[in-house]
Amino acid sequence: MKKIVVLVVPILFVSFLYAQDIQLWNNLCTSALLQNSDFTVHVDIGSISVDSCDTKLFYSIDGQQSWFESTMNPIYQQGYMNTVSTDFLLPGSGSLHYGLQSHFSTWVDTLFLNLFFSMTPKNEMDLFPAPDNYMIEVCEEQTGDNTGGSFLDLTQFCASYSDQKFYFTLNNNSTQWPKYGTLPFLPPWYVYMIGLFNPETQDSVAYALIYADIPSFAGYPGLQTGLYKGDITDSSYTQIGNIQSQISNGKLYLACDIDDLTSDPQFGPWPNIYGCLGIDAVTVTININPLFEINDSTPPVLFYPTQEERTIGVNTPPTLSELLYPSDRDSLTFSITYTDSDNNLPTVRKLLIDDTIEVPMIPLGHSYSSGSVFECTIPSTQINSHAQAEFSDGQYVEQSNIVYITSVDNPATHVNNIIISPNPVQSQTSISYSTREQLVEPRIVITNIKGQVVVSDIPVQTDTGTIVYTWSCKSREGIHLANGIYLCNIFDKNKLITSKKLILMR
């Protein structure tokens, strides 16, 4: 093991990011990619207020030859209070590449930091130096905030990735990247580095791409261009691999093999559960007195080596579950599950009442590929005859079943809750429900949490109006169902009277 304190600086700086365990982006989704049409992108902002976070979409509609930016703004609608959105016009064909970048300022421990979050384009051809159109600036770096020469003043920090490598580009306030002063064997020496931190590592270590040429001096070992691992606890470091480096057009290009990182037993899992690494860029001077000086450093960045890619004009229609409507004397709550295998958001999501009134349906979640429940509650006096839900992903329009509203104020159907015993259920359970008078056409419908019907059956009804049903925890096809949460619904003539949660746990 070798020791030099310079490597610990970016490691500690980047590790501050994880003091808050921030999960920023959730449920990135779009409308259908319809040719020559407006296109909408949504993403939910987690952990912090949408007002305190600046988010933008970067996108390419010409095969990653050029990139555009679009500011994402809060929606501030019920069901979308944590969602930001943007839209732009799609061309008539081709592919869409896109990703997210965010920035907010916060206190982390005793430091006030500007934190940046960035996806990046993909260097699909594994080219080095990585072409500028495959790179994106991952943070805002000030000019003139350094000490030392202008070549130590970082002005731009860009990143990219491929399946095999991570790519980085640094720009400074000069066209030179000297490694030493007058002579290579005399101080001062200059170090340019990219710090990497895996939030899932189990040890106090981080990694860095180093561009330097420092000989051994005064009992300290040298430091050469390469990929290094550093231990935060004792400032020790060791080289674990080589890197690619090149100066071109005044920029410093660096790249490392992902395998060199993941093959190190202390690196931790990759991809990790966060899907990102902490990174920053630092310039340092090594001298006799003081031994080292930090000349400049970029803000810390959460680097997400990923992007989204979709083909314009390719789309699968969404599906709707059965429209349900539990009611009480004064109101009706309509619910339906919208599912889109392309994870397209519903640009239309409304309830049509008596063919004349439109009421927006509110999402309870935004995971459209796995199915999201939408609801709306209306006064019972607002509807006379029937209702139907209508949704669209921006291309296909889907309508639900029509439900006919009868006897909303009938108190006979609002006496007792469903009794399910046992619940949780292991192999069989008894379901019963009592009313003051018999139901006209009783039916029991059991659905999963996505709103998909697994059982629809007619129960036994006694002379006093009690309905009784025994469920063997099988689907209507006779297949044993998986453990999970289900919903037991009591219907009378296609009208949902009441529901109760049922847990299957073998």
C-alpha positions as CSV (number, residue, x, y, z in Angstrom):
1,M,0.0,0.0,0.0
2,K,1.0,3.6,-0.7
3,K,0.0,6.8,1.1
4,I,-0.7,10.2,-0.2
5,V,-3.4,12.5,1.1
6,V,-4.4,14.0,-2.3
7,L,-6.6,11.1,-3.3
8,V,-8.7,11.4,-0.2
9,V,-10.0,14.8,-1.1
10,P,-12.4,13.9,-3.9
11,I,-13.4,10.7,-2.1
12,L,-14.6,12.6,1.0
13,F,-16.2,15.3,-1.1
14,V,-18.2,12.9,-3.2
15,S,-19.2,10.8,-0.1
16,F,-21.1,13.8,1.3
17,L,-23.7,13.1,-1.3
18,Y,-25.0,10.0,0.5
19,A,-25.6,11.6,3.9
20,Q,-29.2,12.2,2.8
21,D,-30.0,9.0,0.9
22,I,-31.7,11.0,-1.9
23,Q,-33.9,9.3,-4.4
24,L,-34.7,12.0,-6.9
25,W,-36.4,10.7,-10.0
26,N,-39.3,8.2,-10.1
27,N,-41.7,7.1,-12.8
28,L,-40.1,8.6,-15.9
29,C,-42.8,8.2,-18.5
30,T,-44.0,9.7,-21.8
31,S,-47.0,10.0,-24.0
32,A,-47.2,7.9,-27.2
33,L,-44.4,8.7,-29.8
34,L,-46.8,9.8,-32.5
35,Q,-45.1,11.1,-35.8
36,N,-45.1,14.9,-36.3
37,S,-47.0,15.5,-33.0
38,D,-46.4,17.1,-29.6
39,F,-44.8,14.7,-27.2
40,T,-45.0,14.9,-23.3
41,V,-42.6,13.7,-20.7
42,H,-43.3,13.3,-17.0
43,V,-41.1,12.4,-14.0
44,D,-41.9,12.5,-10.3
45,I,-39.5,14.3,-8.0
46,G,-39.0,12.4,-4.8
47,S,-37.5,13.4,-1.4
48,I,-37.5,17.1,-2.0
49,S,-40.0,19.8,-3.2
50,V,-40.4,20.2,-6.9
51,D,-40.1,24.0,-6.2
52,S,-36.5,23.6,-4.9
53,C,-35.2,21.4,-7.8
54,D,-34.4,22.6,-11.3
55,T,-34.9,19.7,-13.8
56,K,-34.4,19.6,-17.5
57,L,-34.7,17.0,-20.3
58,F,-31.9,16.6,-22.8
59,Y,-32.9,14.9,-26.0
60,S,-31.8,14.0,-29.5
61,I,-34.1,13.4,-32.5
62,D,-31.2,12.9,-35.1
63,G,-29.4,9.8,-33.8
64,Q,-27.4,11.6,-31.1
65,Q,-25.7,13.9,-33.6
66,S,-27.1,17.0,-31.8
67,W,-28.8,17.5,-28.4
68,F,-31.5,19.9,-27.2
69,E,-32.6,20.9,-23.7
70,S,-36.1,21.5,-22.4
71,T,-37.0,22.8,-19.0
72,M,-39.4,20.6,-17.0
73,N,-42.0,22.5,-14.9
74,P,-44.2,21.4,-12.0
75,I,-47.7,20.4,-13.0
76,Y,-49.4,21.4,-9.7
77,Q,-52.5,19.2,-10.3
78,Q,-54.2,16.8,-8.0
79,G,-52.5,13.5,-8.4
80,Y,-49.4,15.2,-9.9
81,M,-48.2,17.5,-7.1
82,N,-44.7,16.0,-7.3
83,T,-44.6,15.7,-11.1
84,V,-42.7,17.9,-13.5
85,S,-43.4,18.0,-17.2
86,T,-42.2,19.2,-20.6
87,D,-43.3,18.7,-24.2
88,F,-41.8,19.2,-27.7
89,L,-42.5,18.3,-31.3
90,L,-41.5,14.9,-32.7
91,P,-40.4,14.4,-36.3
92,G,-42.0,12.0,-38.7
93,S,-39.6,9.1,-38.1
94,G,-36.4,7.9,-36.4
95,S,-35.4,7.4,-32.8
96,L,-35.7,9.5,-29.8
97,H,-32.9,9.5,-27.2
98,Y,-33.5,11.4,-24.0
99,G,-32.4,11.7,-20.3
100,L,-32.7,13.9,-17.2
101,Q,-30.6,16.4,-15.4
102,S,-31.5,18.1,-12.1
103,H,-29.9,20.6,-9.7
104,F,-30.7,21.8,-6.2
105,S,-28.8,23.4,-3.3
106,T,-28.9,22.0,0.2
107,W,-27.0,21.7,3.5
108,V,-25.2,18.4,3.9
109,D,-23.8,18.1,7.4
110,T,-22.0,21.5,7.7
111,L,-21.5,22.1,4.0
112,F,-23.8,24.0,1.7
113,L,-23.6,22.2,-1.6
114,N,-24.9,22.5,-5.1
115,L,-25.9,19.0,-6.0
116,F,-26.2,17.8,-9.6
117,F,-27.9,14.7,-11.0
118,S,-27.3,13.6,-14.5
119,M,-28.1,10.8,-17.0
120,T,-25.8,10.8,-20.0
121,P,-25.8,9.9,-23.7
122,K,-24.3,6.5,-24.6
123,N,-21.0,6.2,-26.5
124,E,-22.4,3.4,-28.5
125,M,-19.3,2.8,-30.7
126,D,-16.9,2.9,-27.7
127,L,-14.9,5.7,-29.4
128,F,-12.0,7.3,-27.6
129,P,-11.7,10.2,-27.3
130,A,-15.4,10.2,-26.9
131,P,-17.0,12.5,-29.5
132,D,-18.5,15.7,-28.0
133,N,-22.0,14.6,-29.3
134,Y,-21.8,11.5,-27.0
135,M,-20.9,13.6,-24.0
136,I,-23.0,15.9,-21.8
137,E,-22.0,18.5,-19.2
138,V,-23.0,17.0,-15.9
139,C,-22.8,20.1,-13.7
140,E,-22.3,23.9,-13.7
141,E,-18.7,24.8,-13.1
142,Q,-17.7,28.4,-12.4
143,T,-14.8,30.1,-14.2
144,G,-12.1,31.9,-12.1
145,D,-12.9,30.1,-8.8
146,N,-9.5,28.4,-8.6
147,T,-6.1,29.1,-7.0
148,G,-2.9,28.7,-9.1
149,G,-2.5,28.9,-12.8
150,S,-5.4,29.1,-15.3
151,F,-4.8,25.5,-16.4
152,L,-5.9,24.5,-12.9
153,D,-9.2,26.3,-13.3
154,L,-11.8,23.7,-14.4
155,T,-14.6,25.2,-16.6
156,Q,-16.5,22.1,-17.8
157,F,-17.0,18.6,-16.7
158,C,-18.7,16.1,-19.1
159,A,-19.4,12.4,-19.0
160,S,-20.6,9.5,-21.1
161,Y,-20.6,5.7,-20.9
162,S,-20.7,2.5,-23.0
163,D,-21.2,-1.1,-22.0
164,Q,-17.5,-1.4,-21.3
165,K,-16.3,2.0,-20.2
166,F,-16.9,5.3,-18.4
167,Y,-15.9,8.4,-20.3
168,F,-15.0,11.8,-18.9
169,T,-13.9,15.1,-20.5
170,L,-12.5,18.1,-18.6
171,N,-12.1,21.6,-19.9
172,N,-10.0,24.3,-18.2
173,N,-9.4,28.0,-18.5
174,S,-6.3,27.3,-20.7
175,T,-5.4,25.0,-23.6
176,Q,-2.6,23.3,-21.6
177,W,-2.6,20.4,-19.1
178,P,0.9,20.4,-17.6
179,K,1.9,17.7,-15.2
180,Y,4.8,19.6,-13.6
181,G,6.5,23.0,-13.5
182,T,9.9,23.5,-15.1
183,L,11.4,20.0,-14.7
184,P,9.6,16.6,-14.3
185,F,11.7,15.6,-11.3
186,L,11.2,18.9,-9.4
187,P,8.0,20.3,-7.7
188,P,5.5,21.6,-8.3
189,W,3.5,18.7,-9.8
190,Y,-0.1,18.9,-11.0
191,V,-2.8,16.3,-10.6
192,Y,-6.1,16.2,-12.5
193,M,-8.6,13.6,-11.3
194,I,-12.1,12.3,-11.5
195,G,-13.4,10.8,-8.2
196,L,-15.8,7.9,-8.2
197,F,-17.9,6.6,-5.3
198,N,-20.2,3.6,-5.2
199,P,-22.9,4.2,-2.6
200,E,-23.3,0.4,-2.1
201,T,-19.7,-0.2,-1.2
202,Q,-19.4,-1.9,2.2
203,D,-16.0,-0.3,2.9
204,S,-14.6,3.2,3.3
205,V,-13.1,3.3,-0.2
206,A,-13.6,5.3,-3.4
207,Y,-11.9,5.4,-6.7
208,A,-10.3,7.9,-9.0
209,L,-9.1,8.4,-12.6
210,I,-5.7,10.1,-12.2
211,Y,-3.8,12.1,-14.8
212,A,-0.4,12.9,-13.3
213,D,3.4,12.1,-13.4
214,I,4.8,12.5,-9.9
215,P,8.2,10.8,-9.1
216,S,9.0,9.5,-5.7
217,F,10.2,12.2,-3.3
218,A,10.7,12.8,0.4
219,G,9.6,9.4,1.4
220,Y,6.4,9.5,-0.7
221,P,5.9,7.2,-3.6
222,G,5.1,8.6,-7.1
223,L,1.7,8.9,-8.7
224,Q,1.3,8.1,-12.3
225,T,-1.7,8.2,-14.7
226,G,-4.1,5.3,-13.9
227,L,-7.1,4.1,-12.1
228,Y,-6.7,4.1,-8.3
229,K,-8.5,3.0,-5.2
230,G,-8.2,5.0,-2.0
231,D,-9.1,4.2,1.6
232,I,-10.7,7.2,3.4
233,T,-9.7,5.9,6.9
234,D,-5.9,6.0,6.5
235,S,-5.3,7.9,3.2
236,S,-3.7,4.8,1.6
237,Y,-4.1,4.1,-2.1
238,T,-3.2,1.6,-4.7
239,Q,-3.4,1.5,-8.5
240,I,-6.0,-1.1,-9.7
241,G,-5.9,-0.5,-13.5
242,N,-4.9,1.7,-16.4
243,I,-6.9,4.4,-18.0
244,Q,-7.0,6.0,-21.5
245,S,-6.0,9.7,-21.6
246,Q,-5.5,12.2,-24.3
247,I,-5.4,15.9,-24.8
248,S,-7.3,17.2,-27.9
249,N,-8.5,20.6,-28.8
250,G,-7.5,21.9,-25.4
251,K,-9.6,19.3,-23.5
252,L,-8.5,16.4,-21.3
253,Y,-10.2,13.1,-22.2
254,L,-10.2,10.2,-19.7
255,A,-11.8,6.8,-19.8
256,C,-11.6,3.7,-17.6
257,D,-12.8,0.1,-18.0
258,I,-15.9,-0.8,-15.9
259,D,-14.5,-4.3,-15.4
260,D,-11.4,-2.8,-13.6
261,L,-13.8,-1.3,-11.0
262,T,-16.2,-4.2,-10.6
263,S,-13.5,-6.8,-10.4
264,D,-12.2,-5.0,-7.3
265,P,-13.8,-6.9,-4.3
266,Q,-14.3,-3.6,-2.4
267,F,-16.1,-1.8,-5.2
268,G,-19.5,-3.2,-4.4
269,P,-22.3,-4.3,-6.7
270,W,-22.8,-2.8,-10.1
271,P,-25.3,-1.8,-11.2
272,N,-26.3,-0.8,-7.7
273,I,-29.8,-0.2,-6.4
274,Y,-29.4,3.5,-7.0
275,G,-28.3,3.1,-10.6
276,C,-25.6,5.8,-10.1
277,L,-22.1,6.7,-8.9
278,G,-21.0,9.8,-7.1
279,I,-18.4,11.7,-9.1
280,D,-16.5,15.0,-9.1
281,A,-13.4,16.5,-10.7
282,V,-10.5,18.1,-8.9
283,T,-7.2,19.8,-9.7
284,V,-4.4,19.6,-7.1
285,T,-0.8,20.9,-6.8
286,I,1.8,18.8,-5.1
287,N,4.7,20.8,-3.7
288,I,7.2,20.9,-0.8
289,N,5.4,23.4,1.4
290,P,2.5,23.1,1.6
291,L,2.6,19.4,0.5
292,F,-0.6,19.7,-1.5
293,E,-3.2,22.4,-2.4
294,I,-6.6,21.9,-3.9
295,N,-6.8,24.3,-6.7
296,D,-10.3,23.7,-8.0
297,S,-13.2,21.2,-7.7
298,T,-16.5,20.8,-9.4
299,P,-19.8,20.4,-7.5
300,P,-20.6,16.8,-6.6
301,V,-22.6,14.9,-9.2
302,L,-24.8,11.8,-9.1
303,F,-23.8,10.2,-12.4
304,Y,-26.4,7.9,-13.9
305,P,-24.8,6.0,-16.9
306,T,-28.1,5.5,-18.7
307,Q,-30.4,7.1,-21.2
308,E,-33.8,6.3,-22.7
309,E,-34.3,5.3,-26.3
310,R,-37.6,5.0,-28.1
311,T,-38.7,4.5,-31.8
312,I,-41.0,7.2,-33.1
313,G,-44.3,5.7,-34.4
314,V,-44.0,2.4,-32.5
315,N,-46.8,2.1,-29.9
316,T,-49.0,-0.5,-28.1
317,P,-52.6,0.4,-27.1
318,P,-53.2,0.7,-23.3
319,T,-55.8,-1.4,-21.5
320,L,-58.5,-0.5,-19.0
321,S,-59.9,-2.7,-16.2
322,E,-63.6,-2.8,-15.3
323,L,-64.9,0.6,-14.1
324,L,-66.1,0.2,-10.5
325,Y,-68.1,2.5,-8.3
326,P,-68.5,2.0,-4.5
327,S,-71.1,4.4,-3.2
328,D,-72.6,5.8,-0.1
329,R,-75.8,7.9,0.3
330,D,-74.2,11.2,-0.8
331,S,-71.4,10.3,-3.3
332,L,-70.0,7.7,-5.7
333,T,-66.3,7.0,-6.1
334,F,-65.4,5.6,-9.5
335,S,-62.2,3.7,-9.9
336,I,-60.4,2.1,-12.8
337,T,-56.9,0.7,-13.6
338,Y,-55.0,2.0,-16.6
339,T,-52.2,-0.2,-17.9
340,D,-49.7,0.6,-20.7
341,S,-46.9,-1.8,-21.6
342,D,-44.9,1.1,-23.1
343,N,-45.3,3.0,-19.8
344,N,-47.1,5.8,-21.7
345,L,-48.9,8.3,-19.5
346,P,-52.6,9.0,-20.1
347,T,-53.0,12.3,-21.9
348,V,-56.8,11.9,-21.5
349,R,-58.1,10.5,-18.2
350,K,-61.7,11.4,-17.7
351,L,-65.1,10.1,-16.5
352,L,-68.0,10.8,-18.9
353,I,-71.3,11.2,-16.9
354,D,-74.6,10.8,-18.7
355,D,-72.7,11.7,-22.0
356,T,-72.6,15.4,-21.0
357,I,-70.3,16.0,-18.0
358,E,-66.5,15.3,-18.0
359,V,-64.7,14.8,-14.7
360,P,-60.9,14.3,-14.5
361,M,-59.8,11.0,-12.9
362,I,-57.0,11.3,-10.4
363,P,-54.1,8.8,-10.4
364,L,-53.1,7.0,-7.2
365,G,-49.7,6.2,-8.7
366,H,-47.7,6.7,-12.0
367,S,-46.4,3.2,-12.7
368,Y,-48.4,2.8,-15.8
369,S,-46.5,-0.3,-17.2
370,S,-47.6,-2.3,-14.1
371,G,-51.0,-0.6,-13.9
372,S,-52.1,2.6,-12.0
373,V,-55.5,3.1,-10.3
374,F,-57.4,6.3,-11.2
375,E,-60.3,7.5,-9.1
376,C,-62.8,10.3,-8.9
377,T,-65.7,11.0,-6.5
378,I,-68.8,12.9,-7.5
379,P,-72.0,13.8,-5.6
380,S,-74.8,11.2,-6.2
381,T,-77.0,14.1,-7.4
382,Q,-74.7,14.8,-10.3
383,I,-75.5,11.6,-12.1
384,N,-78.8,10.5,-13.5
385,S,-78.2,7.4,-15.5
386,H,-74.7,6.1,-16.4
387,A,-71.0,6.7,-16.5
388,Q,-68.0,5.6,-18.6
389,A,-64.3,6.2,-18.4
390,E,-62.2,7.4,-21.3
391,F,-58.4,7.3,-21.5
392,S,-55.8,8.0,-24.2
393,D,-52.0,7.5,-24.4
394,G,-51.8,10.3,-27.0
395,Q,-52.7,8.0,-29.9
396,Y,-55.2,5.3,-28.9
397,V,-58.4,6.2,-27.2
398,E,-59.9,3.5,-24.9
399,Q,-63.3,3.5,-23.2
400,S,-64.4,1.4,-20.3
401,N,-67.6,-0.5,-19.7
402,I,-70.7,1.6,-19.1
403,V,-72.0,1.4,-15.6
404,Y,-75.7,2.2,-15.0
405,I,-76.5,3.8,-11.6
406,T,-79.5,2.6,-9.8
407,S,-80.8,3.0,-6.2
408,V,-77.9,5.1,-5.0
409,D,-79.9,6.0,-1.9
410,N,-81.2,2.5,-1.1
411,P,-80.2,2.1,2.6
412,A,-80.8,-1.7,2.4
413,T,-77.4,-2.1,0.8
414,H,-75.4,-0.1,3.3
415,V,-75.9,-2.0,6.6
416,N,-72.9,-4.2,7.3
417,N,-69.3,-4.6,6.0
418,I,-68.1,-7.8,4.4
419,I,-67.0,-10.4,6.9
420,I,-64.0,-12.5,5.7
421,S,-62.9,-15.3,8.0
422,P,-60.1,-16.2,8.2
423,N,-58.2,-13.1,6.9
424,P,-55.3,-13.4,6.1
425,V,-56.2,-16.5,4.1
426,Q,-54.1,-19.6,3.7
427,S,-56.2,-22.1,1.7
428,Q,-59.9,-21.3,2.1
429,T,-62.0,-18.5,3.6
430,S,-65.7,-17.7,4.2
431,I,-67.1,-14.5,2.8
432,S,-70.5,-13.1,4.1
433,Y,-72.5,-9.9,3.8
434,S,-75.8,-9.0,5.4
435,T,-78.5,-6.5,4.2
436,R,-82.0,-5.6,5.4
437,E,-83.4,-7.2,2.2
438,Q,-82.4,-9.5,-0.5
439,L,-80.1,-8.2,-3.3
440,V,-81.6,-8.4,-6.8
441,E,-78.6,-9.9,-8.6
442,P,-75.8,-10.5,-6.1
443,R,-72.3,-11.1,-7.4
444,I,-68.8,-11.4,-5.8
445,V,-65.8,-10.1,-7.7
446,I,-62.3,-10.6,-6.4
447,T,-59.6,-8.5,-8.0
448,N,-55.8,-8.2,-7.6
449,I,-54.2,-4.9,-6.8
450,K,-54.0,-4.1,-10.5
451,G,-57.8,-4.3,-10.8
452,Q,-57.7,-7.5,-12.8
453,V,-60.6,-9.8,-12.0
454,V,-59.5,-13.2,-10.7
455,V,-62.9,-14.5,-9.5
456,S,-66.4,-13.5,-10.5
457,D,-69.2,-15.7,-9.0
458,I,-72.7,-15.7,-7.8
459,P,-73.0,-16.3,-4.0
460,V,-75.7,-18.1,-2.1
461,Q,-78.3,-15.7,-0.7
462,T,-80.5,-16.5,2.3
463,D,-84.1,-15.4,2.9
464,T,-82.9,-12.6,5.2
465,G,-80.6,-11.1,2.6
466,T,-77.3,-12.5,3.8
467,I,-75.0,-13.7,1.1
468,V,-72.5,-16.5,1.8
469,Y,-69.6,-17.5,-0.3
470,T,-66.6,-19.9,0.2
471,W,-63.4,-19.1,-1.7
472,S,-60.6,-21.7,-2.2
473,C,-57.9,-19.1,-3.1
474,K,-58.0,-20.1,-6.8
475,S,-58.7,-18.1,-9.9
476,R,-61.8,-18.7,-12.0
477,E,-59.6,-21.0,-14.1
478,G,-58.9,-23.1,-11.0
479,I,-55.3,-22.0,-10.7
480,H,-53.8,-21.3,-7.2
481,L,-53.2,-17.6,-6.8
482,A,-50.0,-16.0,-5.6
483,N,-49.7,-14.5,-2.2
484,G,-50.6,-10.9,-2.0
485,I,-53.3,-8.3,-1.4
486,Y,-56.7,-8.8,-3.1
487,L,-60.0,-6.9,-3.1
488,C,-63.3,-8.6,-2.4
489,N,-66.2,-6.6,-4.0
490,I,-69.9,-7.1,-3.6
491,F,-72.0,-6.2,-6.6
492,D,-75.8,-6.0,-7.2
493,K,-76.9,-5.7,-10.8
494,N,-73.4,-4.4,-11.9
495,K,-73.4,-1.8,-9.1
496,L,-70.6,-2.1,-6.6
497,I,-72.0,-1.9,-3.1
498,T,-68.9,-2.3,-0.9
499,S,-65.4,-3.7,-0.9
500,K,-62.9,-5.1,1.6
501,K,-59.2,-6.0,1.5
502,L,-58.3,-9.6,1.5
503,I,-54.7,-10.9,2.2
504,L,-53.6,-14.3,0.7
505,M,-50.7,-15.6,2.7
506,R,-49.9,-19.3,2.5
